[in-house]
Amino acid sequence: MGILDGKRILVTGVLTDASIAFHVARVAQQEGATVVLTGFGRISLVQRIAQRLPDPPPVLELDVTDEGQLASLASRAREHVDGLDGVVHSIGNAPQSALGGNFLHTPWEDVAAALHTSTYSLKALAVAALPLMSAGGAVVGLDFDARVAWPGYDWMGVAKAGLESCARYLARDLGPRGIRVNLVSAGPLRTMAARSIPGFGDFQGLWEKRAPLGWNLSDPEPAARGCVALLSDWFPATSGEIVHVDGGAHAIGG
């Protein structure tokens, strides 16, 4: 028996088999979960990537900025599972003008797009999944350390800081329903999302130098395991928390 045996988990954000979300889905299945994926835009690509999982799961279309798709998520998911025990939020996007050192000149409409997709979507996804979580469960989001300003990260850093605050308020409001809300703050990884950040290479080496446990930029397994642990029943009284999975780099000054 695995730590997610019998649990039903919705995983968003699978783009390639290098995505953290892909490895969360893989480890979740290995630990006994039934998984449903969501994808945005290139659904056929996500469906092809899903075939690389141990048990290829169904893929639902979900644009987290589309109220209609959010409203229909529960009924569409019910075609595959009779409820949910966990939801993984692995969604973030910002227009190029909001990244790469353009912080002072990014127009509001691009900032708003970044915040809508990367911050507000955590609340929107959790609320959309609520009808399927009558027995409680866990919401786990993927974060990146928002305590400091990073080169090139700009408004996405602001969005992640908002994500952290959003998770705390969700933990407050969903706790009475038996739903825990936590984030995993992973060290940098060579994913498609990371490659889209100008200047990513300027600071990724910091983790390799600072992490007491070491950090492999090509290995999403530790972050995936952290997410799966939080989805399990082994953290029954933990909510509103940010769990760092970065080899300990966040604790070391530079």
Backbone as CSV, one residue per row, in Angstrom:
resi,resn,N_x,N_y,N_z,CA_x,CA_y,CA_z,C_x,C_y,C_z
1,MET,0.830,-1.204,0.000,0.000,0.000,0.000,0.861,1.249,0.000
2,GLY,0.478,2.226,-0.832,1.184,3.494,-0.858,0.488,4.519,0.028
3,ILE,1.113,5.669,0.213,0.553,6.675,1.116,-0.656,7.394,0.525
4,LEU,-0.922,7.194,-0.785,-2.122,7.765,-1.402,-3.085,6.667,-1.843
5,ASP,-2.969,5.507,-1.257,-3.800,4.390,-1.679,-5.286,4.744,-1.598
6,GLY,-5.991,4.600,-2.719,-7.421,4.863,-2.769,-7.792,6.319,-2.946
7,LYS,-6.832,7.213,-2.967,-7.144,8.640,-3.090,-7.282,9.054,-4.554
8,ARG,-8.077,10.102,-4.756,-8.352,10.634,-6.089,-7.762,12.039,-6.166
9,ILE,-6.859,12.234,-7.112,-6.071,13.468,-7.158,-6.201,14.140,-8.524
10,LEU,-6.505,15.428,-8.513,-6.531,16.237,-9.729,-5.219,17.002,-9.824
11,VAL,-4.521,16.861,-10.945,-3.224,17.512,-11.127,-3.298,18.445,-12.334
12,THR,-3.005,19.699,-12.106,-2.964,20.685,-13.190,-1.512,20.938,-13.598
13,GLY,-1.331,21.527,-14.767,-0.026,22.073,-15.125,0.967,21.140,-15.773
14,VAL,0.521,19.977,-16.260,1.452,19.100,-16.977,1.655,19.643,-18.396
15,LEU,2.893,19.993,-18.718,3.228,20.465,-20.064,4.115,19.460,-20.791
16,THR,5.140,19.003,-20.103,6.053,18.007,-20.662,6.370,17.007,-19.552
17,ASP,7.139,15.974,-19.885,7.507,15.020,-18.842,8.639,15.545,-17.962
18,ALA,9.061,16.794,-18.206,10.002,17.458,-17.299,9.277,18.333,-16.283
19,SER,7.967,18.523,-16.453,7.187,19.351,-15.544,7.142,18.726,-14.156
20,ILE,7.214,19.565,-13.138,7.047,19.055,-11.777,5.705,18.346,-11.663
21,ALA,4.673,18.928,-12.273,3.335,18.342,-12.190,3.303,16.925,-12.746
22,PHE,4.044,16.668,-13.825,4.095,15.316,-14.386,4.624,14.339,-13.344
23,HIS,5.668,14.737,-12.648,6.281,13.837,-11.678,5.427,13.712,-10.416
24,VAL,4.660,14.755,-10.084,3.696,14.618,-9.001,2.667,13.551,-9.369
25,ALA,2.165,13.623,-10.610,1.186,12.628,-11.063,1.787,11.225,-11.050
26,ARG,3.028,11.107,-11.489,3.691,9.794,-11.537,3.862,9.209,-10.136
27,VAL,4.414,10.018,-9.216,4.634,9.526,-7.858,3.296,9.234,-7.175
28,ALA,2.295,10.087,-7.434,0.972,9.862,-6.842,0.410,8.512,-7.287
29,GLN,0.551,8.193,-8.572,0.079,6.900,-9.050,0.868,5.757,-8.414
30,GLN,2.155,5.928,-8.312,2.981,4.888,-7.690,2.584,4.659,-6.231
31,GLU,2.060,5.714,-5.594,1.644,5.614,-4.201,0.172,5.245,-4.053
32,GLY,-0.466,4.845,-5.163,-1.806,4.280,-5.086,-2.949,5.170,-5.484
33,ALA,-2.676,6.394,-5.946,-3.748,7.327,-6.269,-4.322,7.096,-7.662
34,THR,-5.584,7.467,-7.818,-6.198,7.622,-9.130,-6.040,9.082,-9.513
35,VAL,-5.480,9.333,-10.697,-5.128,10.696,-11.098,-5.967,11.145,-12.297
36,VAL,-6.375,12.393,-12.249,-6.988,13.078,-13.386,-6.146,14.316,-13.660
37,LEU,-5.805,14.541,-14.924,-5.019,15.712,-15.305,-5.911,16.780,-15.927
38,THR,-5.448,18.022,-15.853,-6.048,19.084,-16.661,-4.958,19.695,-17.525
39,GLY,-5.385,20.241,-18.651,-4.452,20.904,-19.553,-5.091,22.140,-20.134
40,PHE,-4.264,23.012,-20.635,-4.749,24.262,-21.225,-4.133,24.440,-22.605
41,GLY,-4.970,24.735,-23.581,-4.466,25.026,-24.919,-4.151,23.767,-25.701
42,ARG,-2.927,23.262,-25.551,-2.481,22.118,-26.348,-2.875,20.806,-25.669
43,ILE,-4.173,20.525,-25.676,-4.680,19.345,-24.977,-4.120,18.071,-25.582
44,SER,-3.984,18.039,-26.892,-3.460,16.825,-27.527,-2.034,16.541,-27.067
45,LEU,-1.251,17.591,-26.820,0.107,17.404,-26.309,0.066,16.829,-24.904
46,VAL,-0.798,17.370,-24.048,-0.909,16.866,-22.682,-1.365,15.410,-22.701
47,GLN,-2.277,15.083,-23.604,-2.742,13.699,-23.709,-1.605,12.765,-24.112
48,ARG,-0.729,13.226,-24.991,0.414,12.396,-25.382,1.384,12.221,-24.214
49,ILE,1.607,13.314,-23.471,2.495,13.225,-22.305,1.884,12.304,-21.256
50,ALA,0.556,12.340,-21.115,-0.121,11.498,-20.125,0.114,10.015,-20.394
51,GLN,0.357,9.659,-21.653,0.588,8.262,-21.994,1.904,7.745,-21.417
52,ARG,2.769,8.655,-20.958,4.049,8.253,-20.388,3.951,7.962,-18.890
53,LEU,2.792,8.189,-18.319,2.590,7.869,-16.909,2.324,6.380,-16.741
54,PRO,2.556,5.844,-15.547,2.350,4.407,-15.337,0.957,3.929,-15.733
55,ASP,-0.066,4.737,-15.432,-1.451,4.440,-15.797,-2.023,5.688,-16.456
56,PRO,-2.002,5.773,-17.793,-2.406,7.006,-18.476,-3.770,7.507,-18.016
57,PRO,-3.812,8.716,-17.439,-5.065,9.236,-16.887,-5.845,10.049,-17.923
58,PRO,-7.117,10.319,-17.633,-7.883,11.224,-18.487,-7.358,12.652,-18.353
59,VAL,-7.585,13.443,-19.393,-7.141,14.843,-19.404,-8.350,15.728,-19.666
60,LEU,-8.609,16.659,-18.764,-9.697,17.611,-18.909,-9.139,18.963,-19.322
61,GLU,-9.853,19.657,-20.186,-9.427,21.013,-20.552,-9.796,21.967,-19.426
62,LEU,-8.841,22.809,-19.043,-9.117,23.792,-18.001,-8.262,25.026,-18.189
63,ASP,-8.925,26.123,-18.508,-8.316,27.448,-18.485,-8.778,28.081,-17.177
64,VAL,-7.864,28.303,-16.240,-8.251,28.788,-14.916,-8.705,30.241,-14.927
65,THR,-8.631,30.904,-16.076,-9.182,32.258,-16.176,-10.551,32.249,-16.858
66,ASP,-11.067,31.079,-17.191,-12.350,30.934,-17.887,-13.402,30.484,-16.873
67,GLU,-14.331,31.362,-16.535,-15.341,31.050,-15.524,-16.218,29.873,-15.932
68,GLY,-16.490,29.749,-17.224,-17.315,28.637,-17.688,-16.635,27.297,-17.478
69,GLN,-15.353,27.221,-17.812,-14.634,25.967,-17.623,-14.465,25.631,-16.141
70,LEU,-14.266,26.644,-15.316,-14.182,26.410,-13.874,-15.522,25.892,-13.339
71,ALA,-16.608,26.484,-13.800,-17.929,26.093,-13.315,-18.275,24.655,-13.690
72,SER,-17.772,24.195,-14.817,-18.099,22.844,-15.287,-17.073,21.802,-14.858
73,LEU,-16.003,22.225,-14.159,-14.925,21.292,-13.819,-15.434,20.102,-13.010
74,ALA,-16.237,20.358,-11.984,-16.691,19.274,-11.118,-17.501,18.246,-11.895
75,SER,-18.420,18.711,-12.726,-19.254,17.754,-13.476,-18.424,16.981,-14.486
76,ARG,-17.437,17.614,-15.097,-16.583,16.905,-16.062,-15.674,15.895,-15.356
77,ALA,-15.178,16.275,-14.170,-14.329,15.353,-13.424,-15.129,14.145,-12.937
78,ARG,-16.420,14.345,-12.636,-17.255,13.248,-12.148,-17.431,12.142,-13.190
79,GLU,-17.123,12.426,-14.446,-17.182,11.386,-15.464,-16.075,10.359,-15.263
80,HIS,-15.078,10.705,-14.435,-13.920,9.829,-14.245,-13.713,9.405,-12.792
81,VAL,-14.099,10.260,-11.844,-13.963,9.945,-10.415,-15.225,10.406,-9.698
82,ASP,-15.525,9.778,-8.578,-16.733,10.136,-7.839,-16.476,11.184,-6.764
83,GLY,-15.266,11.688,-6.714,-14.900,12.734,-5.770,-13.413,12.994,-5.863
84,LEU,-12.933,13.953,-5.079,-11.510,14.267,-5.039,-11.027,14.328,-3.594
85,ASP,-9.823,13.823,-3.398,-9.163,13.922,-2.104,-8.008,14.920,-2.129
86,GLY,-7.613,15.323,-3.331,-6.497,16.253,-3.441,-6.501,16.977,-4.770
87,VAL,-5.983,18.198,-4.736,-5.861,19.037,-5.934,-4.466,19.638,-5.943
88,VAL,-3.798,19.559,-7.083,-2.458,20.125,-7.227,-2.519,21.324,-8.173
89,HIS,-2.126,22.473,-7.669,-2.080,23.710,-8.462,-0.643,23.914,-8.918
90,SER,-0.425,23.717,-10.202,0.906,23.920,-10.789,0.758,24.814,-12.005
91,ILE,0.274,26.025,-11.755,-0.105,26.947,-12.821,0.543,28.300,-12.576
92,GLY,1.196,28.829,-13.585,1.773,30.162,-13.498,2.122,30.660,-14.886
93,ASN,1.811,31.895,-15.146,2.143,32.469,-16.447,2.139,33.982,-16.334
94,ALA,3.027,34.614,-17.072,3.071,36.066,-17.129,3.493,36.485,-18.531
95,PRO,2.929,37.575,-19.051,3.398,38.102,-20.335,4.889,38.444,-20.258
96,GLN,5.552,38.383,-21.379,6.993,38.652,-21.398,7.332,40.041,-20.887
97,SER,6.420,40.980,-21.033,6.695,42.339,-20.552,6.765,42.404,-19.032
98,ALA,6.244,41.365,-18.358,6.243,41.347,-16.895,7.485,40.677,-16.333
99,LEU,8.400,40.275,-17.196,9.607,39.555,-16.802,10.839,40.226,-17.401
100,GLY,11.994,39.823,-16.942,13.228,40.196,-17.626,13.760,41.582,-17.358
101,GLY,13.448,42.156,-16.195,14.004,43.463,-15.860,13.165,44.644,-16.295
102,ASN,11.931,44.376,-16.692,11.034,45.439,-17.161,10.060,45.877,-16.070
103,PHE,10.387,45.600,-14.817,9.454,45.772,-13.712,8.814,47.161,-13.676
104,LEU,9.598,48.202,-13.857,9.084,49.570,-13.726,8.192,49.978,-14.885
105,HIS,8.227,49.235,-15.956,7.511,49.660,-17.163,6.425,48.687,-17.606
106,THR,6.159,47.645,-16.816,5.121,46.686,-17.182,3.750,47.323,-17.043
107,PRO,2.929,47.315,-18.085,1.596,47.918,-17.988,0.668,47.078,-17.107
108,TRP,-0.324,47.755,-16.525,-1.218,47.077,-15.590,-1.897,45.866,-16.219
109,GLU,-2.311,45.959,-17.471,-3.027,44.825,-18.051,-2.178,43.559,-18.074
110,ASP,-0.853,43.711,-18.226,0.021,42.538,-18.192,0.247,42.056,-16.758
111,VAL,0.338,43.001,-15.819,0.424,42.619,-14.403,-0.848,41.883,-13.999
112,ALA,-1.992,42.403,-14.421,-3.267,41.783,-14.074,-3.349,40.367,-14.624
113,ALA,-2.849,40.155,-15.840,-2.867,38.819,-16.439,-2.010,37.858,-15.625
114,ALA,-0.847,38.339,-15.184,0.040,37.492,-14.371,-0.611,37.121,-13.046
115,LEU,-1.237,38.091,-12.390,-1.864,37.837,-11.102,-3.096,36.932,-11.236
116,HIS,-3.850,37.121,-12.302,-5.044,36.301,-12.523,-4.662,34.830,-12.695
117,THR,-3.676,34.599,-13.570,-3.287,33.225,-13.892,-2.485,32.572,-12.777
118,SER,-1.629,33.330,-12.116,-0.645,32.739,-11.208,-1.024,32.812,-9.737
119,THR,-1.942,33.709,-9.382,-2.285,33.933,-7.975,-3.760,33.629,-7.703
120,TYR,-4.635,34.386,-8.339,-6.073,34.217,-8.124,-6.525,32.810,-8.502
121,SER,-5.827,32.189,-9.436,-6.223,30.859,-9.906,-6.184,29.809,-8.808
122,LEU,-5.372,30.004,-7.774,-5.350,29.036,-6.673,-6.709,29.015,-5.989
123,LYS,-7.249,30.193,-5.717,-8.580,30.277,-5.124,-9.631,29.746,-6.086
124,ALA,-9.530,30.144,-7.358,-10.528,29.739,-8.345,-10.558,28.222,-8.515
125,LEU,-9.391,27.598,-8.563,-9.315,26.151,-8.717,-9.867,25.444,-7.482
126,ALA,-9.498,25.924,-6.304,-9.981,25.301,-5.071,-11.501,25.361,-4.983
127,VAL,-12.073,26.505,-5.305,-13.539,26.657,-5.248,-14.204,25.765,-6.296
128,ALA,-13.613,25.666,-7.482,-14.181,24.822,-8.529,-14.190,23.350,-8.122
129,ALA,-13.196,22.948,-7.327,-13.088,21.550,-6.905,-13.911,21.244,-5.659
130,LEU,-14.388,22.264,-4.958,-15.086,22.051,-3.686,-16.245,21.053,-3.763
131,PRO,-17.078,21.089,-4.805,-18.191,20.134,-4.842,-17.742,18.670,-4.827
132,LEU,-16.481,18.413,-5.175,-15.950,17.058,-5.205,-15.193,16.697,-3.934
133,MET,-15.079,17.645,-3.003,-14.251,17.429,-1.812,-15.095,17.479,-0.533
134,SER,-16.244,16.868,-0.564,-17.147,16.906,0.582,-16.562,16.203,1.808
135,ALA,-15.619,15.292,1.582,-15.000,14.578,2.701,-13.695,15.212,3.141
136,GLY,-13.406,16.428,2.664,-12.147,17.091,2.997,-11.050,16.676,2.044
137,GLY,-9.813,16.982,2.413,-8.695,16.637,1.537,-7.599,17.671,1.606
138,ALA,-6.873,17.801,0.501,-5.697,18.674,0.485,-5.591,19.403,-0.844
139,VAL,-5.227,20.665,-0.760,-4.845,21.459,-1.932,-3.363,21.774,-1.771
140,VAL,-2.586,21.457,-2.793,-1.144,21.708,-2.749,-0.763,22.528,-3.974
141,GLY,-0.083,23.645,-3.750,0.364,24.492,-4.849,1.876,24.526,-4.928
142,LEU,2.385,24.833,-6.112,3.825,24.942,-6.327,4.238,26.405,-6.296
143,ASP,5.261,26.676,-5.511,5.687,28.037,-5.213,7.156,28.191,-5.592
144,PHE,7.612,29.445,-5.607,9.044,29.731,-5.717,9.341,30.854,-4.746
145,ASP,10.353,30.700,-3.949,10.684,31.589,-2.838,10.446,33.065,-3.182
146,ALA,9.444,33.658,-2.522,9.056,35.039,-2.827,9.504,36.018,-1.749
147,ARG,10.429,35.604,-0.882,10.882,36.496,0.196,11.791,37.595,-0.313
148,VAL,12.433,37.369,-1.460,13.382,38.339,-2.002,13.096,38.567,-3.483
149,ALA,13.719,39.601,-4.054,13.573,39.887,-5.482,14.657,39.144,-6.260
150,TRP,14.246,38.411,-7.282,15.174,37.631,-8.093,15.410,38.296,-9.443
151,PRO,16.600,38.161,-10.019,16.870,38.737,-11.339,15.881,38.215,-12.378
152,GLY,15.237,39.139,-13.065,14.378,38.765,-14.174,13.009,38.248,-13.804
153,TYR,12.773,37.934,-12.524,11.507,37.307,-12.136,10.376,38.329,-12.007
154,ASP,10.697,39.520,-11.551,9.826,40.684,-11.602,8.394,40.415,-11.125
155,TRP,7.399,40.639,-11.980,6.011,40.539,-11.549,5.581,39.115,-11.258
156,MET,6.305,38.133,-11.775,6.003,36.763,-11.378,6.384,36.551,-9.917
157,GLY,7.446,37.217,-9.473,7.788,37.168,-8.055,6.699,37.768,-7.196
158,VAL,6.124,38.879,-7.653,5.005,39.488,-6.931,3.816,38.535,-6.913
159,ALA,3.576,37.879,-8.051,2.469,36.926,-8.131,2.676,35.760,-7.168
160,LYS,3.919,35.289,-7.037,4.195,34.193,-6.102,4.021,34.647,-4.653
161,ALA,4.396,35.881,-4.357,4.154,36.399,-3.010,2.652,36.434,-2.729
162,GLY,1.888,36.811,-3.739,0.436,36.795,-3.595,-0.096,35.385,-3.436
163,LEU,0.507,34.439,-4.154,0.104,33.038,-4.035,0.278,32.548,-2.606
164,GLU,1.384,32.927,-1.990,1.646,32.512,-0.608,0.582,33.068,0.338
165,SER,0.219,34.324,0.139,-0.817,34.921,0.978,-2.171,34.279,0.698
166,CYS,-2.466,34.044,-0.580,-3.725,33.419,-0.969,-3.868,32.049,-0.302
167,ALA,-2.776,31.282,-0.259,-2.824,29.954,0.352,-3.175,30.048,1.839
168,ARG,-2.665,31.072,2.513,-2.966,31.220,3.940,-4.449,31.534,4.152
169,TYR,-5.002,32.421,3.322,-6.424,32.746,3.467,-7.301,31.556,3.094
170,LEU,-6.902,30.797,2.088,-7.643,29.581,1.753,-7.586,28.579,2.891
171,ALA,-6.404,28.451,3.509,-6.278,27.549,4.657,-7.251,27.956,5.758
172,ARG,-7.403,29.249,5.970,-8.337,29.747,6.975,-9.781,29.377,6.632
173,ASP,-10.166,29.619,5.375,-11.570,29.485,5.003,-11.976,28.057,4.646
174,LEU,-11.015,27.219,4.241,-11.348,25.841,3.876,-11.083,24.861,5.013
175,GLY,-10.366,25.297,6.040,-10.091,24.430,7.170,-11.350,23.850,7.815
176,PRO,-12.394,24.661,8.028,-13.616,24.110,8.618,-14.257,23.011,7.772
177,ARG,-13.905,22.923,6.505,-14.412,21.859,5.629,-13.482,20.649,5.617
178,GLY,-12.447,20.705,6.436,-11.504,19.599,6.483,-10.503,19.590,5.346
179,ILE,-10.302,20.750,4.714,-9.388,20.842,3.577,-8.140,21.618,3.996
180,ARG,-6.994,20.979,3.811,-5.703,21.599,4.100,-5.165,22.267,2.836
181,VAL,-4.503,23.406,3.000,-3.927,24.133,1.860,-2.472,24.444,2.172
182,ASN,-1.575,23.913,1.378,-0.145,24.120,1.594,0.566,24.329,0.267
183,LEU,1.764,24.897,0.345,2.583,25.124,-0.838,3.917,24.402,-0.692
184,VAL,4.460,23.975,-1.822,5.822,23.461,-1.882,6.661,24.485,-2.640
185,SER,7.638,25.044,-1.956,8.555,25.997,-2.579,9.786,25.225,-3.035
186,ALA,9.824,24.923,-4.328,10.907,24.108,-4.881,12.059,24.991,-5.334
187,GLY,13.246,24.427,-5.292,14.386,25.092,-5.902,14.209,25.129,-7.415
188,PRO,15.048,25.881,-8.120,14.899,26.002,-9.574,15.161,24.673,-10.274
189,LEU,14.362,24.424,-11.298,14.501,23.214,-12.099,14.449,23.580,-13.568
190,ARG,15.084,22.779,-14.388,15.126,23.055,-15.826,13.841,22.574,-16.484
191,THR,12.772,23.328,-16.261,11.481,23.039,-16.863,11.209,24.048,-17.972
192,MET,10.147,23.791,-18.738,9.766,24.733,-19.788,9.425,26.095,-19.195
193,ALA,8.754,26.085,-18.039,8.393,27.340,-17.392,9.635,28.125,-16.993
194,ALA,10.636,27.439,-16.476,11.865,28.121,-16.056,12.595,28.720,-17.247
195,ARG,12.609,27.990,-18.355,13.325,28.475,-19.535,12.705,29.740,-20.108
196,SER,11.441,29.998,-19.772,10.777,31.197,-20.290,11.097,32.447,-19.475
197,ILE,11.845,32.276,-18.370,12.178,33.410,-17.506,13.520,33.987,-17.921
198,PRO,13.557,35.216,-18.443,14.839,35.821,-18.802,15.741,35.930,-17.575
199,GLY,16.991,35.572,-17.737,17.931,35.675,-16.629,17.900,34.497,-15.683
200,PHE,17.143,33.455,-16.018,17.062,32.278,-15.143,18.445,31.721,-14.823
201,GLY,19.306,31.712,-15.817,20.648,31.170,-15.616,21.501,31.996,-14.684
202,ASP,21.095,33.250,-14.419,21.900,34.117,-13.564,21.848,33.714,-12.093
203,PHE,20.768,33.032,-11.690,20.660,32.710,-10.271,20.458,31.231,-9.978
204,GLN,20.295,30.409,-11.010,20.061,28.990,-10.734,21.261,28.331,-10.030
205,GLY,22.475,28.822,-10.323,23.655,28.238,-9.702,23.762,28.485,-8.216
206,LEU,22.982,29.461,-7.706,23.028,29.763,-6.273,22.634,28.545,-5.445
207,TRP,21.673,27.775,-5.933,21.206,26.619,-5.171,22.282,25.540,-5.094
208,GLU,22.971,25.345,-6.192,24.027,24.337,-6.207,25.141,24.697,-5.224
209,LYS,25.370,26.018,-5.048,26.423,26.471,-4.139,25.965,26.483,-2.684
210,ARG,24.711,26.870,-2.451,24.253,27.115,-1.087,23.582,25.922,-0.419
211,ALA,22.945,25.067,-1.207,22.125,24.014,-0.600,22.985,23.030,0.189
212,PRO,22.808,22.920,1.495,23.609,21.988,2.298,23.448,20.541,1.836
213,LEU,22.260,20.208,1.346,22.013,18.852,0.868,22.333,18.689,-0.615
214,GLY,22.757,19.779,-1.254,22.949,19.749,-2.695,21.630,19.951,-3.413
215,TRP,21.721,20.324,-4.681,20.501,20.546,-5.469,20.778,20.213,-6.924
216,ASN,19.941,19.352,-7.489,20.067,18.923,-8.877,18.980,19.601,-9.698
217,LEU,19.368,20.508,-10.575,18.410,21.267,-11.364,17.658,20.413,-12.374
218,SER,18.095,19.183,-12.560,17.460,18.299,-13.531,16.614,17.210,-12.876
219,ASP,16.422,17.291,-11.564,15.711,16.224,-10.856,14.472,16.759,-10.141
220,PRO,13.282,16.600,-10.727,12.058,17.077,-10.085,11.492,16.124,-9.040
221,GLU,12.124,14.984,-8.846,11.595,13.979,-7.925,11.427,14.495,-6.490
222,PRO,12.417,15.213,-5.908,12.213,15.686,-4.531,10.993,16.597,-4.395
223,ALA,10.804,17.511,-5.324,9.640,18.403,-5.257,8.350,17.610,-5.394
224,ALA,8.342,16.629,-6.302,7.152,15.799,-6.493,6.819,15.025,-5.228
225,ARG,7.849,14.474,-4.586,7.607,13.716,-3.350,7.073,14.622,-2.244
226,GLY,7.579,15.858,-2.187,7.066,16.802,-1.197,5.583,17.053,-1.389
227,CYS,5.170,17.231,-2.648,3.747,17.446,-2.941,2.922,16.237,-2.538
228,VAL,3.395,15.066,-2.892,2.649,13.842,-2.588,2.536,13.642,-1.076
229,ALA,3.597,13.949,-0.350,3.532,13.838,1.111,2.436,14.738,1.675
230,LEU,2.329,15.962,1.161,1.310,16.893,1.647,-0.091,16.479,1.217
231,LEU,-0.194,15.751,0.122,-1.498,15.243,-0.310,-1.960,14.068,0.546
232,SER,-1.028,13.433,1.223,-1.329,12.230,1.993,-1.916,12.583,3.358
233,ASP,-2.265,11.537,4.105,-2.807,11.719,5.451,-1.716,11.880,6.510
234,TRP,-0.458,11.938,6.071,0.647,12.035,7.019,0.870,13.451,7.540
235,PHE,0.122,14.429,6.989,0.177,15.807,7.510,-1.250,16.247,7.858
236,PRO,-1.903,15.570,8.789,-3.319,15.822,9.043,-3.618,17.167,9.703
237,ALA,-2.630,17.783,10.343,-2.865,19.032,11.069,-1.965,20.149,10.559
238,THR,-1.540,20.061,9.299,-0.674,21.084,8.704,-1.429,21.808,7.596
239,SER,-1.571,23.112,7.736,-2.243,23.910,6.710,-1.701,25.330,6.758
240,GLY,-1.742,26.003,5.616,-1.202,27.355,5.530,0.317,27.387,5.555
241,GLU,0.934,26.254,5.259,2.386,26.123,5.377,3.055,26.215,4.003
242,ILE,4.317,26.681,4.012,5.186,26.643,2.829,6.320,25.691,3.152
243,VAL,6.348,24.566,2.478,7.390,23.567,2.682,8.465,23.765,1.631
244,HIS,9.662,24.091,2.058,10.775,24.296,1.127,11.397,22.960,0.742
245,VAL,11.448,22.710,-0.540,12.134,21.533,-1.079,13.207,22.070,-2.011
246,ASP,14.328,22.460,-1.428,15.377,23.155,-2.186,16.772,22.789,-1.700
247,GLY,16.884,21.628,-1.068,18.166,21.221,-0.520,18.628,22.015,0.683
248,GLY,17.725,22.863,1.214,18.072,23.700,2.372,18.637,25.056,2.001
249,ALA,18.643,25.391,0.717,19.259,26.654,0.276,18.581,27.882,0.878
250,HIS,17.253,27.794,1.108,16.532,28.963,1.621,17.019,29.378,3.005
251,ALA,17.644,28.451,3.738,18.076,28.729,5.115,19.485,29.295,5.190
252,ILE,20.187,29.369,4.065,21.595,29.740,4.045,21.770,31.102,3.402
253,GLY,22.435,32.019,4.089,22.702,33.347,3.542,23.761,33.304,2.473
254,GLY,23.890,34.430,1.749,24.862,34.471,0.666,25.767,35.669,0.789
